[in-house]
Each structure stands twice: as C-alpha cells, then as structure tokens.
Amino acid sequence: MRGAVLVAIAAAIGNMLQGWDNATIAGAVLYIKREFHLESQPAMEGLVVATSLIGATVITTFSGPVSDSVGRRPMLIASSVLYFLAGLLMLWSPNVHVLLLSRLVDGFAIGLAVTLVPVYISETAPPEIRGLLNTLPQFTGSGGMFLAYCMVFAMTLAAQPEWRLMLGALSLLSLLYLLLTVWYLPESPRWLVSKGRMKEARAVLQMLRGRDDVAGEMALLVEGLGTAGDTVIEEYIVGPGPADDGGGEAGDSKVTLYGPERGMSWVAQPLPLGAGGQGSMLGSAIGVGLGSRQGSVLDHLRDPVVALLGSVHDLKAAAAAPAAEGGSSMLFSKSNLGSMLSFHDKAPPVDWDDEESGEQLAASDDEGVRAPLLDARSSMHEHETATTMGIGGGWQLAWKYAPESGGVVKRMYLHEEAGGGEGGVHAAALVSQSALHLHLHGTANQEEDEEHGPAPAHPAAAEQSSSWRELLMAPGVRHALVCGVTMQVLQQFSGINGVLYYTPQILKQAGVSVLLASLGLGADSTSILISGLTTLLMLPAIGVAMRLMDVSGRRSLLLWTLPVLIASLVLLVAASVVPMAAAAHAAVATGSVVVYLCCFVMGFGPIPNILCAEIFPTRVRGLCIAICSLAFWLGDIAVTYSLPVMLNWVGLTGVFGFYAVVCCLALGFVALRVPETKGLPLEVIIDFFNVGARVTCHRSCSRIGSYKLLFPSSLLIRICMLIHGVFIYASFIIYSLRSKL
C-alpha cells in the first residue's frame, strides 16, 4: 500500500504545477501589461490569461481516447514535457505573440494533468484509501499556488520585478515531474490488463500493494474490462462444498460457485430477491426501485444507485457496531464468506503470458498457463487456512458455470448480508456475463470438464467486437456519464470564481490591505500577499477533507458542505443589502468568504473529479473522463467571461444570489442522484450503475406519466443554464434602464 501512496504523490505533482502556474500568471500579468502596453487593450490582456484555458479545453477533447489507446503513463510524461516547454517559452517571450503561444502549450499540459491524474490515482489506489489519495491533487494544487504566491511576493519586493523569471520557474519544477513520470511512475495496472499485458500488470500490482499474492485483484481487473450491461441482483445462502468431491454435484436447486484460484469453490442455494429478511442489503432498496407503491415520493425520485449503495454502507456500519463493542462481527465470523474463500489448495495462481497469442495458448503444454481459473478439483479442508481472496470493501469475486445452458459463465460480486445461520451465509450478488473468454479443457470426458470448470483464455486473444461508441451508449455508462457531467457543470456555477474574484476586495475592506500598506508594502506586493493568504486558508481544510473522504464518504461531505456554501452566499448577499456599520460589514463578509472557501475545498472542489474517476468502466474510462473534463473547462470559460459582465450589470448581490440558487440545485442533485462510492472497488461501482440504469428503465416503462420527473440531470443542466441566461438578460435590461435614467 505504501507503493500506491508514493505513486499518487508523484502523480499529483502535475496538479501542483497547475496551481503554481495559476498563481504566477496572476502576479506576472501586472507587469506584462506594462511592458507590452496592454492597459489600453483589455481584450489582449484577458487573452494572455485565458489562452491556457483554451489550450486545456482543446487537449481535453483528445486526451481521453488517446489515453485509452496508448496508456495513462505516456500522457503524464507528455504533460511534464509540455510543462517544461511552456516554461522555457515563457522565460524567453520576446513579444506578446510568443507569450500567447507559451500559454497555449501550458494549457495543453494543464489539460492533460487535470484530466488524467485523477484517473491514474483511482486505477492504482486500493479502495480503502482511494478517496484520500484522490484528494491529493486538490492539496498539491493549492499548495503549489501558495508557494508560487510566496515566490512572486518576494520578487515584487525588487526594484524592477522580472515577470519572465516568475513564469519561467515552471520549467525547473517540471523537470522534477518529468523525472518522476519517466523513471518512477508505473503504467496503470487496469490499462495493462485491458491490453492483455498480464505479467506487467501483476508486477505493478505487487509493487503497489506490497505483497506477492494479487491473484484475486488480477481476476477482478480482468472482469472490469466489460461494461456488464446485463447486471442483475441475486441472493443466496452460501455454504461449504461437499467434502468428498469439492463441489461436483450441488443438487437440483443449488449452484456451485468458483473462486479466483484453483480449488476455491462452495455451494449456493438461490433465494427470491428480498427473501433474506429485513437485513437484506438490496431487497428493500430494489423493491422501491422496481416500482413498488410502498415507498415515498422521495424514494421514487431518488436514483436507484443512491438507494442501493446507501444500503451497502448502512449494512457495513451495522456490521461494524458489534465489533466496536467487543463482540464478534458478522463479517469476521468463522462462517463468513472470507473464511469460505480461504479454504483452497496452494496451487500456483494462473500465469497468463502476455507474449503469447490465443492460438499459442491453446496449443501450449505449460501447466502454469493452462491452469483453469475456475477449477474445483480440490476439496475444502475444514482446518486449512489461507489469505482471504477479497476484492475490497467486503466484496468477494466468484463465478458460476452452467454447462446445461450452453456453457455460460456468470461473474458474481458477493457481499455478506444479515441472516443465514450455521449452514451458510446470507449473501447478495451482482451477477452479469463474465468478461473472461473461457474454454473447456477439451478432454474426452464431459463429466470431468464440468467438474473442473472452464479455463480462461488470454484477454488479448479475444477480439474486442464492441466499438467504443457501443460501449459509451451502454445504459450504465450513460447513467454514470450524466451524473459526472452534471457535477462538473454545477461545480463551475457554484460561485468559486466569483468568491475568489471578490476575496481581495473583502480583505481590503476588512483593513488587511491598510495593515500591510503600513508595513511599507506597495500595491502590487499587497495584492499578491492577500491572494497568498487566501490560498493558505484552504490547506488545513483540504487536510481535513483528506482524512474524512474515506471515513464519512464523498456523498456525506457534499451533503454537509453544500448547505454551508448556501448559507455563506446568503450572508454575502445580506451584507451587501442590509445597512450595517463598516466594521460589521467587513466581519460578516470576511467570515462568509473564509467559510465558503474552506467548505468548497472540502467538498465541491475535489469530489466531482474523484467521482468521475470512479464510476466509468476501464475500457471507456479515459473517454468518459475527457467528456466530463470538457464540461468542466467549458463551464470554467463561461463563468469566467460572464462574471465581469454580471458584476457590471447586477452587482455582487445579483451574482451571489445566482450562485446561491445554483448551490441549492446542486444540493438537490446530490441528495437524489449522487451515490456514495467510498471503499468500493471500481468494478463494483460500475455494476451498481448498470443495475440503476435497468431499474430506471423499468420505472419509465411501468409508470408512464406517474412520477415521471426523476430529477433528470439533462433537465437540471438546462435549468441551470436557463437561470444563468435569464440573469444575464435581466442584467442587460437593468443596465440599459439605468443608462437611460
């Protein structure tokens, strides 16, 4: 696990360079416009700052599909090289045109880093600390801004500050990032598995996890290659297999389940969905989702994924309570799934050779390659112990094989539930078509084939028949994509740009600028120092968010911080409308800004990027992240360019009022549509979105015209954009009336 932490820290340096660049251009532009005489050309001055946004938007369009094709690591290397080139060009910059070119190259580097660093960290981090590690980019970005403001402040104290050195320092820092990406960062193991490079993927996983036994996670990564659009929920009572044959005949109503290593098998008795009782994780939740009239209106409006994952986390919390009180936890009792899965022989794990084709595998006599993954040859021994083959978050990976139905192999993610007894464990399962391409051993004895189960073919040997367009249009992928895009748009319209724009003015009114001026600081130095102090306020709050991201969870942080954002914006509006003394106004405004910034970087700042890196399948993750990032940059550009116009037309009161309305919409969207993903493997999260898409489709088909408003995200985006347009139009009308008067 230490390896995953170090890799995440190294990758997050790309975001530190982004924060560094944002701060240095904010300070350097004060001197750029004087040297190039841009005071009379505000459009050119704005273009110097905004060209990097344009570059980031353009490169984002291509970064996702390219990263899915060539890998995450080469794109991070490209980002570091572009940072280095941009720094050299800005250090040179004999005229404004070369400066614009350097800013464009810098935007390319920023776009690659912002898009791919969260993806890379999510694909390399273990589920238990994925949220903490994916908050690192937010922390390093703010830390880079603070360090850059300190450097710029020191340079502004000189008689003639040199803006080229301010911007060119980026090239020195980018050299460190380049060395780390080339010599230290490994390729994402999930991307390696998607390309059939299994030996490399296993070696990377062993380095990241700090252990040699990664067979279970390797099998999980292979299963993550599909989109699993046919996922269904099933319930079982799971018990040990027969001791004499290791799971040969399971009975008419029972099925034999196979684990991710040879000899791992057990018998499962199917149950009707929800028959496990009130402790069922999915029974009650899925009942409401499938159209039950028993739920409230809010239950029908809530996304099924929110209800399902909420049930998972509620069950985990309930199971952990007895253990905290000193009792025995259901999840760690002797009869739990982990113990069952640990009874297996010590046969070596499946060893896929990435240099062999499918035909070579079929003809090979190498037992290490031909060893069946779903092999039940050895029996379970009651007193034998071994490492549990869990995949994280209390989930276990298994398969069920049905020769009588054409040899179909189903992949199952099992999770223990309340109920069961001495004869077995009550478990819920997410079941779908396996991504493994399987073949029987081809022996003359059909009964022996059925007993041993199918063996896996090399993933690279199977043709990828589905195009990325077909994968992107899968219901579960579209369901997740709408959630990710909406989160990015709402984040940009929630007011962070306006608050950052207003912060220096607030601190000036509070007397901070007067205090600094009394120390002999000039106007430029005072402005830079105030911005640095603002950034410094964010760092402790981000540290708290890193601690809570995997404890309280992403959804909980959003539900706690968004109301605070709304309250702080309302206070800013009240401070502008209600007459009060200057000191009281400064205190209210300063407190509101500080609270807003701290809560934003704890919740709505990092979490949209974290969620977007968690909810998409491996094969289209880069493409989907690019679409979400494109929405982010387009929203950033729209808000940045509309902010001065809105300030001139309706003032701060109207602007902050608009932001408060958007935050209210965001709170409703999070409550109804954003699930909790903490501690879950990426592949399990994706399967829940597949189930949610199926339930949503069932709702639409079964209740046409009844509860049809499912709080659709596309409608929410239209409402947000409509409100924004109405505000701009109303501002123009007010401005025109004022001019006539």
TIBA-764120 format. One record per residue (C-alpha): x, y, z. Coordinates in steps of 0.001 Angstrom, whole numbers, padded with zeros to 6 digits, always signed. Layout:
BEGIN
XYZ
...
***
This chain:
BEGIN
+000000+000000+000000
+002974+002281+000567
+003789+001995-003119
+000311+003264-004062
+000721+006274-001759
+004102+007232-003211
+002859+006828-006759
-000171+009045-006034
+002047+011753-004505
+004335+011685-007547
+001402+011882-009992
-000218+014754-008057
+002797+016964-008780
+001138+017618-012153
-001664+019420-010305
+000868+021282-008178
+002317+022688-011400
-001175+023785-012432
-001641+025671-009143
+001850+027149-009490
+001036+028408-012981
-002296+029931-011901
-000585+031926-009161
+002409+033069-011201
+000307+034363-014102
-001885+036267-011632
+001194+038086-010374
+003068+038358-013657
+000164+039897-015580
+000578+043081-013509
+003964+043604-015159
+003225+042019-018552
+000603+044623-019404
+003029+047426-018556
+005874+046087-020704
+003684+045276-023711
+001414+048318-023157
-001746+046292-022749
-003509+048790-020471
-005413+050076-023487
-006006+046543-024827
-008057+044701-022195
-009010+042006-024689
-005354+041107-025251
-004701+041196-021520
-007564+038787-020926
-006327+036572-023731
-002898+036229-022094
-004581+034742-019035
-007313+032792-020838
-005180+031145-023546
-004236+028385-021138
-007949+027673-020598
-008408+027413-024350
-005449+025036-024626
-006747+022873-021774
-010183+022685-023385
-008754+021680-026761
-006390+018997-025433
-009100+017544-023193
-011108+016635-026286
-008373+014232-027395
-006758+013178-024126
-009331+010568-023112
-009401+008392-026250
-005620+008700-026650
-005006+007619-023049
-007291+004615-023596
-005160+003734-026603
-001553+004424-025542
-001863+004379-021739
-002038+006760-018792
+001708+006964-018134
+002719+008232-021633
+000136+011006-021334
+001518+012070-017948
+005005+012088-019474
+003666+014258-022294
+002164+016613-019723
+005523+017028-017964
+007307+017673-021281
+004713+020290-022242
+005092+021975-018846
+008855+022146-019443
+008499+023570-022961
+005920+026110-021805
+008227+027282-019023
+011106+027781-021461
+008911+029701-023899
+007566+031955-021142
+011119+032542-019921
+012050+033720-023431
+008869+035556-024655
+010325+038477-026665
+006816+039630-027588
+003206+039068-026721
+002675+036586-029571
+005337+034181-028261
+003842+034626-024800
+000417+033598-026147
+001996+030519-027769
+003660+029577-024487
+000358+029981-022634
-001321+027701-025170
+001331+024994-024659
+000947+025459-020920
-002789+024915-021307
-002107+021624-023089
-000023+020461-020124
-002663+021577-017614
-005452+019840-019530
-003597+016524-019570
-002725+016709-015873
-006191+017744-014657
-007883+015081-016783
-005608+012087-016248
-004098+012407-012768
-007417+011521-011018
-007873+008601-013420
-004358+007333-012778
-004685+007584-008999
-008090+005843-009000
-006747+002967-011085
-003702+002425-008858
-005080+003130-005364
-006638+000456-003123
-010358+001036-002416
-009800+001709+001287
-007743+004901+000727
-008739+005864-002815
-010614+008956-001658
-007692+010187+000438
-005200+009714-002399
-007515+011306-004956
-007773+014412-002759
-004012+014859-003112
-004353+016747-006453
-006518+019358-004698
-003980+019663-001879
-000927+019850-004139
-002692+022326-006442
-003466+024697-003568
-000009+024104-002121
+001552+024997-005464
-000470+028208-005559
+000678+029185-002082
+004356+028504-002826
+004105+030424-006097
+002488+033405-004364
+005356+033400-001862
+007899+033431-004712
+006054+036150-006629
+005684+038241-003464
+009417+038035-002830
+010128+039069-006423
+007744+042035-006237
+009902+043498-003471
+012693+044047-006007
+013109+047432-007685
+012262+046002-011106
+010403+042671-010809
+011117+040307-013713
+007929+038600-014813
+009771+036223-017165
+011542+034647-014204
+008204+034299-012412
+006743+032308-015290
+009960+030553-016335
+010456+028965-012903
+007817+026477-014030
+010404+024735-016220
+012591+023859-013221
+009716+022264-011304
+008535+020424-014411
+011962+018731-014650
+011242+017002-011332
+007846+015904-012630
+009434+014659-015859
+011998+012566-013993
+009306+011025-011789
+006975+010170-014667
+009780+008621-016740
+011740+006744-014056
+009289+006051-011244
+005619+006074-012220
+004414+002662-013477
+001667+002173-016004
-001856+001737-014657
-002442-001979-013968
-006020-001708-015191
-004867-000310-018532
-002229-003057-018810
-004880-005720-018220
-007115-004123-020857
-004298-004611-023366
-003574-008200-022294
-000199-007400-020706
-000863-009569-017682
+002681-010133-016423
+003374-006400-016370
+000063-005751-014634
+000825-008354-011951
+004295-006895-011342
+002829-003374-010982
+000120-004600-008603
+002688-006378-006459
+004705-003167-006230
+001642-001028-005437
+000192-003407-002821
+003485-004502-001268
+002636-008212-001477
+003076-011079-003924
-000443-012506-003679
-002523-010391-006084
-004361-013190-007919
-007785-012096-006676
-007282-008486-007738
-005891-009605-011095
-009084-011558-011737
-011105-008501-010700
-009235-006289-013187
-009934-008755-015983
-013626-008737-015118
-013571-004949-015243
-012923-004998-018991
-016603-005334-019840
-019426-002865-019287
-021683-005589-017832
-024893-004071-019109
-026878-007182-018133
-026149-006982-014398
-028839-008403-012126
-029123-008793-008360
-029468-012234-006809
-029449-013583-003266
-028031-016855-001948
-027355-018887+001141
-023719-019852+000649
-022141-022846+002346
-019078-025076+002009
-018973-027506-000887
-019226-031289-000387
-016048-032566+001211
-015817-035633-000997
-015767-034121-004476
-015063-030431-003883
-018194-029135-005453
-019119-031623-008116
-022896-032065-007836
-024548-029287-005949
-028083-030521-006118
-031049-029596-008296
-031757-026239-006689
-028198-025339-005782
-025338-023998-007847
-021598-024420-007482
-019619-021191-007268
-015937-020951-008148
-013341-018629-006676
-010458-016812-008351
-007874-019537-007575
-007811-023270-008138
-009624-025253-005504
-011848-022397-004367
-015484-023453-004597
-018629-023526-002499
-022326-024312-002855
-025040-021659-003000
-028789-022010-002509
-030657-019333-004554
-033230-017222-002727
-036014-014994-004031
-034887-011368-004049
-035592-009844-000656
-036325-013209+000953
-033411-012828+003324
-035449-010636+005603
-035227-007039+006645
-031429-007268+006835
-031202-007746+003091
-028908-005223+001525
-030739-004990-001775
-034190-006465-001232
-035960-003420+000177
-033986-000925-001914
-034559-002685-005201
-038221-003201-004306
-038838+000538-004311
-036739+000925-007459
-038783-001627-009395
-041918+000326-008912
-043272-000595-005514
-046010+001730-004318
-044844+001386-000708
-042032+003923-000958
-042482+007631-000510
-042381+010150-003338
-038786+010893-002372
-037934+007198-002735
-039328+007217-006248
-037421+010377-007157
-034125+009094-005772
-031752+007396-008178
-031740+003600-007590
-027929+003668-007405
-028154+006036-004413
-030554+003692-002601
-028577+000539-003396
-025170+001870-002383
-026721+003533+000646
-027990+000119+001742
-024498-001323+001310
-022909+001274+003563
-025720+001049+006126
-025152-002694+006366
-021386-002268+006750
-021919+000261+009545
-024354-002062+011317
-021955-004988+010976
-019073-002964+012375
-021019-001948+015502
-020796-005326+017318
-017065-005457+016672
-016601-001956+018091
-018446-003023+021242
-016166-006007+021723
-018476-008597+020217
-017970-010710+017131
-018749-009062+013845
-020863-010873+011315
-018332-010045+008631
-015490-011675+010541
-017178-014710+011999
-015874-018205+011261
-018662-018869+008801
-018293-015745+006706
-017520-015562+003019
-013911-014630+003591
-013311-017788+005594
-015016-019932+002973
-012966-018422+000198
-009782-019007+002164
-010144-022802+002093
-008235-023694-001033
-005164-025597-002083
-001825-023929-002518
-001693-024352-006278
+000139-021569-008077
-002034-018779-009480
-002926-018584-013112
+000059-017249-015063
-001020-015578-018278
+001841-014929-020681
+001265-011617-022407
+003613-012531-025223
+001535-015485-026414
-001472-015272-028688
-004696-017133-028193
-003668-019893-030593
-000367-020369-028799
-002231-020635-025516
-004487-023293-026899
-001532-025347-028108
+000690-024761-025071
+001515-027527-022629
+002607-025104-019942
+000528-026013-016886
+001053-022543-015481
-000691-021035-018485
-003344-023713-018971
-004241-023906-015265
-008007-023410-015017
-009097-020336-013134
-012478-021799-012243
-011176-025147-011039
-012922-027070-008251
-010660-030126-008277
-009505-029893-004672
-011881-030147-001757
-012276-027761+001119
-010490-028856+004265
-012106-027688+007441
-008955-026714+009329
-006944-025313+006434
-006351-021560+006455
-005104-019113+003863
-005406-015495+002849
-008933-014282+002108
-009460-013565-001581
-011477-010372-001100
-011517-007566-003652
-012050-004713-001186
-014979-003193+000674
-016184-006574+001977
-016818-007927-001530
-015758-011316-002905
-015310-012337-006536
-016744-015619-007782
-018158-017293-010886
-020953-019724-011552
-020760-022092-014501
-023815-023650-016138
-022907-026302-018748
-026567-027144-019303
-027249-023609-020582
-024614-023577-023279
-021586-023202-021039
-022429-019670-019933
-020157-018315-017218
-021529-015609-014934
-019346-013354-012838
-020551-012582-009314
-019595-009924-006796
-020739-011336-003439
-021409-009328-000294
-022425-010804+003053
-025784-009794+004473
-027711-010197+007677
-029295-013570+008162
-028084-017034+007303
-027081-019450+010040
-024797-022329+010836
-025500-023949+007493
-024391-020987+005423
-024094-017263+004937
-026751-014976+003502
-025145-013114+000591
-026273-010738-002115
-024618-010861-005514
-024216-008624-008537
-024357-011101-011397
-023516-010489-015044
-021815-012042-018055
-018147-012694-017346
-015586-010647-019256
-013284-013680-019329
-013186-015540-022614
-013419-019133-021454
-012933-022521-023000
-013329-026054-021667
-010293-028236-021220
-011280-030250-024227
-010969-033652-022572
-012833-036665-023821
-014690-036975-020542
-017541-034432-020472
-018201-035026-016764
-014577-034204-015993
-014875-030964-017966
-017936-029962-015980
-016231-030796-012695
-013121-028773-013436
-014989-025827-014951
-013748-023619-017768
-010212-022276-018113
-009549-018644-019068
-008218-017683-022435
-005769-014794-022640
-007753-011487-022792
-005650-010287-025717
-006626-013389-027693
-010289-012372-027791
-011490-009887-030363
-012907-006669-028995
-016069-006778-031059
-017735-003786-029421
-016662-000350-030564
-016199+002472-028091
-019390+004053-029388
-021373+000949-028439
-019732+000849-025024
-020402+004537-024470
-024075+004037-025270
-024464+001231-022732
-027209+002211-020238
-024937+002055-017206
-022240+004156-018874
-024748+006800-019969
-026233+006800-016473
-022804+007479-014945
-021859+009980-017655
-024881+012180-016969
-024013+012170-013261
-020382+013128-013914
-021089+015886-016438
-023769+017442-014243
-021475+017502-011234
-018761+019275-013227
-021175+021904-014583
-022739+022579-011192
-019316+022904-009604
-018316+025658-012007
-021584+027576-011481
-021487+027261-007687
-019596+030519-007170
-015949+029699-006560
-014712+032026-009311
-016831+034914-008032
-015742+034420-004427
-012054+034265-005394
-012547+037389-007506
-014177+039195-004572
-011810+037975-001829
-009115+040691-002255
-011824+043358-002113
-013295+041773+001024
-009932+041619+002775
-009228+045179+001722
-012485+046334+003323
-011550+044376+006444
-008442+046507+006796
-005905+043874+005806
-004569+045973+002925
-004216+049019+005207
-002273+046925+007715
+000032+045611+005004
+000489+049082+003496
+001584+050357+006909
+004417+047851+006725
+005764+049638+003684
+004446+047247+001021
+003449+048512-002394
+000097+047967-004038
+001330+045042-006175
+003010+043296-003241
-000083+043794-001096
-002344+042289-003766
-000106+039227-004160
+000229+038697-000416
-003543+038871+000082
-004021+036214-002598
-001379+034067-000901
-003137+034368+002445
-006404+033345+000805
-004772+030209-000594
-003195+029426+002771
-006662+029297+004325
-007560+026383+002055
-004747+023999+003019
-005973+022979+006521
-009492+022429+005170
-008173+020185+002388
-006222+018233+005002
-009462+017632+006923
-011166+016539+003695
-008384+014029+003014
-008985+012495+006418
-012772+012340+006028
-013020+011303+002355
-012826+007574+003138
-014434+007824+006582
-017531+009960+006123
-017572+009488+002357
-017934+011682-000714
-021713+011998-000621
-021782+012824+003096
-019175+015560+002687
-021203+017116-000112
-024438+016957+001883
-022745+018648+004856
-020752+021313+002993
-023279+022432+000348
-025741+023886+002905
-022821+025813+004414
-021943+027156+000955
-025536+028304+000518
-025581+029971+003948
-022297+031789+003318
-023520+033080-000059
-026783+034252+001508
-024770+036086+004162
-022717+037781+001450
-025949+038911-000207
-027292+040132+003127
-024060+042006+003845
-024490+043863+000558
-028202+044669+001072
-028697+045229+004805
-027300+048539+006105
-024647+047956+008753
-021523+049553+010163
-018320+049245+008176
-016686+047049+010796
-019698+044726+010978
-019885+044531+007190
-016195+043653+006962
-016535+040992+009670
-019590+039328+008088
-018127+039424+004585
-014718+038162+005670
-016187+035351+007735
-018505+034300+004915
-015666+034206+002380
-013393+032189+004672
-016144+029678+005489
-017117+029386+001819
-013548+028717+000655
-012860+026164+003385
-016097+024241+002757
-015676+024362-001005
-012217+022767-000957
-013530+020130+001459
-016454+019083-000718
-017464+020552-004042
-013857+021255-005042
-012270+017771-005156
-015261+015410-005093
-016570+015866-008686
-013173+014820-010046
-012985+011911-007603
-016440+010643-008580
-015753+010975-012294
-012617+008851-011906
-014576+006086-010122
-017822+005499-011996
-016785+004511-015545
-015665+001142-016991
-011980+000605-017725
-012333+000404-021500
-014023+003808-021805
-012836+005497-018622
-010443+007837-020427
-013064+008871-022971
-015744+009476-020333
-013329+011444-018153
-012475+013585-021187
-016167+014363-021711
-016558+015350-018043
-013378+017441-018164
-014602+019156-021315
-017771+020135-019447
-015540+021423-016627
-013424+023642-018887
-016378+024938-020897
-018164+025817-017663
-014999+027498-016377
-014735+029610-019529
-018433+030535-019434
-018317+031593-015778
-015011+033451-016139
-016181+035533-019071
-019698+036141-017760
-018571+037202-014274
-017355+040725-015183
-020493+041300-017252
-022776+040225-014427
-020813+042312-011927
-021288+045414-014068
-024988+044816-014633
-026410+043414-011386
-023545+043848-008933
-022323+041446-006301
-025784+040981-004815
-027220+039539-008021
-024127+037440-008722
-024045+035818-005283
-027813+035345-005389
-027427+033404-008628
-024643+031291-007119
-026817+030522-004083
-029626+029277-006356
-027179+027010-008221
-025897+025606-004918
-029491+024809-003938
-029908+022905-007205
-026612+021133-006556
-027765+020092-003081
-030942+018594-004526
-028991+016801-007239
-026521+015315-004760
-029308+014184-002432
-031207+012420-005224
-028628+011396-007812
-025095+011104-006395
-024272+007749-004728
-021723+007002-002031
-018657+005260-003517
-016242+005099-000584
-014375+001848-000026
-015829+000043-003058
-013813-001479-005909
-014231+000448-009148
-015714-002582-010891
-018436-002966-008241
-019379+000718-008523
-019807+000318-012271
-022064-002696-011790
-024322-000704-009472
-024723+001936-012170
-025711-000830-014582
-028369-002021-012137
-029548+001546-011611
-029933+002071-015340
-032036-001090-015624
-034264-000049-012719
-034705+003450-014149
-035716+001964-017493
-038183-000326-015700
-039675+002667-013915
-040173+004543-017170
-041811+001577-018855
-044071+000597-015945
-045299+004015-014846
-045700+006256-017856
-046958+009566-016602
-046675+008614-012923
-043717+010037-011018
-042160+010687-014396
-039989+013527-013091
-036985+011506-011921
-034951+014699-011456
-033237+014123-014823
-029748+015539-014984
-030205+016878-018511
-033186+018906-017264
-031112+020168-014332
-028375+021359-016666
-030949+023157-018820
-032459+024813-015733
-029012+025954-014570
-028131+027372-017991
-031579+028982-018297
-031209+030732-014946
-027767+031920-015968
-029138+033275-019249
-032063+034972-017518
-029693+036659-015082
-027509+037973-017894
-030550+039178-019880
-032101+040828-016819
-028764+042423-016032
-028629+043882-019525
-032159+045286-019204
-031365+046855-015820
-028139+048302-017165
-029997+049796-020164
-032658+051351-017929
-030012+052842-015677
-028237+054330-018679
-031451+055992-019917
-032202+057375-016484
***
